[in-house]
Amino acid sequence: MPIVIINAMAGRGVDEKRAVARGITDVFVRHYGVREDAVSIIFNDMQEENYAKAGVLRCDRTKDKG
């Protein structure tokens, strides 16, 4: 039973998530040979203040870029 976890910045719409869920499910069905109902997908929407790279929060990097 594949469980796919997607961590991404918040801001994607429901239609985008539906399309991604459909595409990922299709890939597992085709290449892993599992049934659709065996594929679980978890979307974790992160706020910019909850992600840092090189010691700098994403929200601070966004501010610097203007």
DSSP file (Angstrom, degrees, kcal/mol; ACC not computed):
  #  RESIDUE AA STRUCTURE BP1 BP2  ACC     N-H-->O    O-->H-N    N-H-->O    O-->H-N    TCO  KAPPA ALPHA  PHI   PSI    X-CA   Y-CA   Z-CA
    1    1 A M              0   0    0      0, 0.0     2,-0.2     0, 0.0    38,-0.1   0.000 360.0 360.0 360.0 101.8    0.0    0.0    0.0
    2    2 A P        -     0   0    0      0, 0.0    38,-2.5     0, 0.0     2,-0.5  -0.465 360.0-166.2 -69.4 135.6    1.9    3.1   -1.2
    3    3 A I  E     -a   40   0A   0     -2,-0.2     2,-0.5    36,-0.2    38,-0.2  -0.984   5.6-164.2-121.7 117.8    1.6    6.2    1.0
    4    4 A V  E     -a   41   0A   0     36,-3.0    38,-3.1    -2,-0.5     2,-0.5  -0.891   0.8-163.5-106.3 126.7    2.8    9.4   -0.7
    5    5 A I  E     -a   42   0A   0     -2,-0.5     2,-0.6    36,-0.2    38,-0.2  -0.951   2.5-165.1-113.5 125.4    3.5   12.4    1.4
    6    6 A I  E     -a   43   0A   0     36,-3.2    38,-3.4    -2,-0.5     2,-0.6  -0.938   2.9-169.9-114.2 115.3    3.8   15.8   -0.4
    7    7 A N  E     +a   44   0A   0     -2,-0.6     2,-0.3    36,-0.2    38,-0.2  -0.921  26.2 147.2-102.5 120.3    5.3   18.7    1.5
    8    8 A A  E     -a   45   0A   0     36,-2.2    38,-3.0    -2,-0.6     3,-0.1  -0.977  52.8 -84.5-149.3 158.9    4.8   22.0   -0.3
    9    9 A M  E     -a   46   0A   0     -2,-0.3     3,-0.4    36,-0.2    38,-0.2  -0.387  56.0-102.4 -62.8 142.3    4.3   25.6    0.3
   10   10 A A  S    S+     0   0    0     36,-3.1    -1,-0.1     1,-0.2     3,-0.1  -0.228  90.1  79.5 -61.2 154.7    0.7   26.5    0.9
   11   11 A G        +     0   0    0      1,-0.4     2,-0.2    -3,-0.1    -1,-0.2   0.269  53.3 124.1 129.0 -10.7   -1.2   28.2   -2.0
   12   12 A R        -     0   0    0     -3,-0.4    -1,-0.4     1,-0.1     2,-0.1  -0.582  56.0-126.3 -79.2 144.3   -2.1   25.4   -4.3
   13   13 A G     >  -     0   0    0     -2,-0.2     4,-2.1    -3,-0.1     5,-0.2  -0.349  21.3-105.6 -86.4 168.8   -5.8   25.1   -5.1
   14   14 A V  H  > S+     0   0    0      1,-0.2     4,-2.6     2,-0.2     5,-0.2   0.875 119.6  55.2 -61.1 -39.6   -8.1   22.1   -4.8
   15   15 A D  H  > S+     0   0    0      1,-0.2     4,-2.1     2,-0.2    -1,-0.2   0.894 107.7  49.4 -63.8 -38.6   -8.1   21.6   -8.6
   16   16 A E  H  > S+     0   0    0      2,-0.2     4,-2.3     1,-0.2    -1,-0.2   0.917 111.8  48.4 -64.6 -42.5   -4.3   21.4   -8.7
   17   17 A K  H  X S+     0   0    0     -4,-2.1     4,-2.8     2,-0.2    -2,-0.2   0.886 109.1  53.4 -66.3 -38.4   -4.3   18.9   -5.8
   18   18 A R  H  X S+     0   0    0     -4,-2.6     4,-2.5     2,-0.2    -1,-0.2   0.930 110.2  47.7 -59.3 -44.8   -6.9   16.8   -7.5
   19   19 A A  H  X S+     0   0    0     -4,-2.1     4,-2.5     2,-0.2    -2,-0.2   0.908 113.4  46.9 -64.8 -42.1   -4.8   16.7  -10.7
   20   20 A V  H  X S+     0   0    0     -4,-2.3     4,-2.9     2,-0.2     5,-0.3   0.927 112.2  50.4 -65.3 -44.7   -1.7   15.7   -8.8
   21   21 A A  H  X S+     0   0    0     -4,-2.8     4,-2.3     1,-0.2    -2,-0.2   0.908 112.2  47.6 -59.7 -42.7   -3.5   13.0   -6.8
   22   22 A R  H  X S+     0   0    0     -4,-2.5     4,-2.5    -5,-0.2    -2,-0.2   0.938 113.8  47.0 -63.6 -47.2   -4.9   11.6  -10.0
   23   23 A G  H  X S+     0   0    0     -4,-2.5     4,-2.0     2,-0.2    -2,-0.2   0.915 113.7  46.5 -63.0 -44.8   -1.5   11.6  -11.7
   24   24 A I  H  X S+     0   0    0     -4,-2.9     4,-2.1     2,-0.2    -1,-0.2   0.921 112.6  50.5 -64.9 -43.1    0.3   10.0   -8.8
   25   25 A T  H  X S+     0   0    0     -4,-2.3     4,-2.4    -5,-0.3    -2,-0.2   0.931 109.4  51.2 -60.1 -45.1   -2.3    7.4   -8.3
   26   26 A D  H  X S+     0   0    0     -4,-2.5     4,-2.5     1,-0.2    -1,-0.2   0.884 108.1  52.9 -59.5 -39.6   -2.2    6.5  -12.1
   27   27 A V  H  X S+     0   0    0     -4,-2.0     4,-3.0     2,-0.2     5,-0.4   0.924 110.9  45.7 -63.5 -44.7    1.6    6.2  -11.9
   28   28 A F  H  X>S+     0   0    0     -4,-2.1     4,-2.0     2,-0.2     6,-1.0   0.891 113.1  50.0 -67.1 -38.5    1.5    3.7   -9.0
   29   29 A V  H  X5S+     0   0    0     -4,-2.4     4,-0.7     4,-0.2    -2,-0.2   0.940 117.8  40.3 -62.2 -46.3   -1.3    1.7  -10.6
   30   30 A R  H  <5S+     0   0    0     -4,-2.5    -2,-0.2    -5,-0.2    -1,-0.2   0.920 128.3  27.5 -69.9 -45.8    0.7    1.5  -13.8
   31   31 A H  H  <5S+     0   0    0     -4,-3.0    -3,-0.2    -5,-0.2    -2,-0.2   0.736 129.1  36.5 -97.9 -24.5    4.2    0.9  -12.5
   32   32 A Y  H  <5S-     0   0    0     -4,-2.0    -3,-0.2    -5,-0.4    -2,-0.1   0.601  96.7-131.5 -99.7 -15.2    3.6   -0.8   -9.1
   33   33 A G     << +     0   0    0     -4,-0.7     2,-0.2    -5,-0.7    -4,-0.2   0.785  57.2 140.5  71.7  26.7    0.6   -2.8  -10.3
   34   34 A V        -     0   0    0     -6,-1.0    -1,-0.2     1,-0.1     2,-0.1  -0.590  56.7-101.7 -97.4 163.9   -1.6   -1.9   -7.3
   35   35 A R    >   -     0   0    0     -2,-0.2     3,-1.8     1,-0.1     4,-0.4  -0.486  32.3-113.6 -77.5 154.6   -5.3   -1.0   -7.3
   36   36 A E  G >  S+     0   0    0      1,-0.3     3,-1.8     2,-0.2    -1,-0.1   0.885 115.4  58.8 -54.4 -42.2   -6.3    2.6   -7.1
   37   37 A D  G 3  S+     0   0    0      1,-0.3    -1,-0.3     3,-0.0    -2,-0.0   0.522  95.9  64.6 -72.8  -1.6   -7.8    2.2   -3.6
   38   38 A A  G <  S+     0   0    0     -3,-1.8     2,-0.5   -13,-0.1    -1,-0.3   0.592  84.8  88.5 -89.7 -12.5   -4.4    1.0   -2.3
   39   39 A V    <   -     0   0    0     -3,-1.8     2,-0.4    -4,-0.4   -36,-0.2  -0.769  56.0-174.3 -94.6 123.1   -2.8    4.4   -3.0
   40   40 A S  E     -a    3   0A   0    -38,-2.5   -36,-3.0    -2,-0.5     2,-0.4  -0.933   2.6-167.7-114.7 140.8   -2.9    7.1   -0.2
   41   41 A I  E     -a    4   0A   0     -2,-0.4     2,-0.5   -38,-0.2   -36,-0.2  -0.995   3.7-164.5-131.3 131.9   -1.7   10.6   -0.7
   42   42 A I  E     -a    5   0A   0    -38,-3.1   -36,-3.2    -2,-0.4     2,-0.6  -0.972   6.1-156.9-117.8 123.9   -1.2   13.2    2.1
   43   43 A F  E     -a    6   0A   0     -2,-0.5     2,-0.7   -38,-0.2   -36,-0.2  -0.897   5.8-168.2 -99.9 119.3   -0.8   16.9    1.2
   44   44 A N  E     -a    7   0A   0    -38,-3.4   -36,-2.2    -2,-0.6     2,-0.6  -0.920   7.6-158.5-107.0 107.4    1.0   18.9    3.9
   45   45 A D  E     -a    8   0A   0     -2,-0.7     2,-0.4   -38,-0.2   -36,-0.2  -0.769  11.6-158.4 -88.2 120.4    0.7   22.6    3.1
   46   46 A M  E     -a    9   0A   0    -38,-3.0   -36,-3.1    -2,-0.6     2,-0.2  -0.787  11.1-133.1-102.6 140.7    3.4   24.5    4.8
   47   47 A Q    >   -     0   0    0     -2,-0.4     3,-2.3   -38,-0.2    11,-0.1  -0.596  30.4-111.8 -82.4 153.5    3.4   28.2    5.7
   48   48 A E  G >  S+     0   0    0      1,-0.3     3,-1.1    -2,-0.2    11,-1.1   0.776 116.5  59.9 -60.3 -27.7    6.5   30.2    4.8
   49   49 A E  G 3  S+     0   0    0      1,-0.2    -1,-0.3     9,-0.2     8,-0.0   0.546  98.8  60.3 -78.4  -4.0    7.4   30.7    8.4
   50   50 A N  G <  S+     0   0    0     -3,-2.3     2,-0.4     1,-0.1    -1,-0.2   0.203  97.2  66.5-105.3  14.8    7.6   26.9    8.9
   51   51 A Y    <   +     0   0    0     -3,-1.1     7,-3.1    -5,-0.1     2,-0.4  -0.996  57.4 178.5-138.7 130.7   10.4   26.3    6.3
   52   52 A A  E     -B   57   0B   0     -2,-0.4     2,-0.4     5,-0.3     5,-0.2  -0.970   8.3-170.3-131.7 148.6   14.0   27.4    6.4
   53   53 A K  E >  S-B   56   0B   0      3,-2.3     3,-1.7    -2,-0.4    -2,-0.0  -0.998  77.4  -2.2-137.0 133.4   16.9   26.9    4.1
   54   54 A A  T 3  S-     0   0    0     -2,-0.4    -1,-0.1     1,-0.3     3,-0.1   0.839 131.6 -56.7  55.0  35.5   20.5   27.7    4.9
   55   55 A G  T 3  S+     0   0    0      1,-0.2     2,-0.5    -3,-0.0    -1,-0.3   0.532 115.9 108.2  80.1   6.5   19.4   29.1    8.2
   56   56 A V  E <   -B   53   0B   0     -3,-1.7    -3,-2.3     4,-0.0    -1,-0.2  -0.968  69.3-122.1-122.5 129.1   16.9   31.6    6.8
   57   57 A L  E >>  -B   52   0B   0     -2,-0.5     4,-1.8    -5,-0.2     3,-0.6  -0.345  21.9-123.8 -63.5 146.0   13.1   31.3    7.0
   58   58 A R  H 3> S+     0   0    0     -7,-3.1     4,-2.3   -10,-0.8    -9,-0.2   0.878 111.5  57.8 -59.4 -38.7   11.3   31.3    3.6
   59   59 A C  H 3> S+     0   0    0    -11,-1.1     4,-1.4    -8,-0.3    -1,-0.2   0.843 106.6  49.3 -63.9 -31.6    9.2   34.2    4.7
   60   60 A D  H <> S+     0   0    0     -3,-0.6     4,-1.7   -12,-0.2    -1,-0.2   0.862 109.2  51.5 -74.5 -35.8   12.3   36.3    5.3
   61   61 A R  H  X S+     0   0    0     -4,-1.8     4,-1.3     1,-0.2    -2,-0.2   0.896 107.5  53.4 -65.3 -39.6   13.8   35.3    1.9
   62   62 A T  H  < S+     0   0    0     -4,-2.3     4,-0.4     1,-0.2     3,-0.3   0.899 107.2  51.5 -62.1 -41.6   10.6   36.4    0.2
   63   63 A K  H >< S+     0   0    0     -4,-1.4     3,-1.2     1,-0.2    -1,-0.2   0.890 106.9  53.8 -62.7 -40.3   10.8   39.8    1.9
   64   64 A D  H 3< S+     0   0    0     -4,-1.7    -1,-0.2     1,-0.3    -2,-0.2   0.804 101.9  58.4 -65.7 -29.3   14.4   40.3    0.7
   65   65 A K  T 3<        0   0    0     -4,-1.3    -1,-0.3    -3,-0.3    -2,-0.2   0.540 360.0 360.0 -82.0  -5.1   13.4   39.7   -2.9
   66   66 A G    <         0   0    0     -3,-1.2    -3,-0.2    -4,-0.4    -2,-0.1   0.463 360.0 360.0  86.1 360.0   10.9   42.6   -2.8
